[in-house]
Amino acid sequence: MATRHKGRGRKGKSRTEIHPRRHSRHLEGVTDIDVNNHEFLRRFVTEHGKIIPARLTGATARQQRRIKLGIRRARNIGLIP
C-alpha cells in the first residue's frame, strides 16, 4: 500500500506568490478588437497559424474570446492564415 508523503508542496504560499499574474503588452490601450486590423491579430497567431493561448499572451478570458472570434473572422475573410 502506498503512503502519502506529507510536507511536500508549496508550504502555505499562495498562487500569486508562485506565479504572478502576467499582463498582456499586446493589449495595452486596446478596447475593441477589429477584424480588419490583421497586423494586430497576427500577434496572437503562430507561424503555423495556431492561436496562441491566453496563458502565454497574458490576456484575460474575455479578451481571449474576442481575439479568438476576431482571428476566426479574419481567416474567413482571408486576411490571415
N, C-alpha and C positions, 0 to 999 in steps of 0.2 A: 504494500500500500504506500502510495507516495505521500510525502509530508510536505506541507507548505512551509516556505521559508518566510518567517516574519522579519520585518525590519527592512525589507527591500522596497525601493520605490523612491518617492520624492521627498519623504520625510517632512511633510507639513507645508511644502512650498505650493503656492497657488499656480495656476496655469499661466497667469500673466508674468510671473517671475521667471518661469522657464522659457516661454515663448512669447515675447512681447508682440503686440498686435502691429502688423505692418500696415502702412498707409500707401495707397497707390499714388505714385508720382504721375502716372499716366492720366489720372482722373482729376487732378487739381484744377479747380475752376470750371469744370465741365458740368453743366446742369442737364443738358439734353443730348442724347446720342443720335446723330443724324446718319441716315443710311448712306447718303451721298458723300459723306466725308470718309472716303475709303482709306486715306492716309492715316487717320486716327484709328480706324478699325483694324488696320494691318498690324498695329502694335500688339494686338491680342490674338494673333494667329501665328502659328509656327511656319517654318519654311515648307512643311509638307501640307499645310492647310488645316491643321488641327487647332481648335480653340484652346487657348492657354487657361488652365483652371484658376479659380479665384484665389486659392491658397498661394499661388505663385505671383499673381499680379497684385494682390492686396485689396481687391475690390470687395465691396460688401455684397451680400446675396442679391439685393435689389439691383445694384449696378451690374452684377454679373448676368442677371437675367436680361437686362436691357442690352448689354453687349452681345449676348448670345442671339437675341432677336435681331439686332442690327446686322450682325455678321451673316445670319441666315438670309435675311432680306437682300443684303448686298450680293451674296452668292447667287441668289435667284435672278437678280438683275444682270449679273455678270461683271460686277466691279472688282471682286476679289475671288481667288480660287476657293 
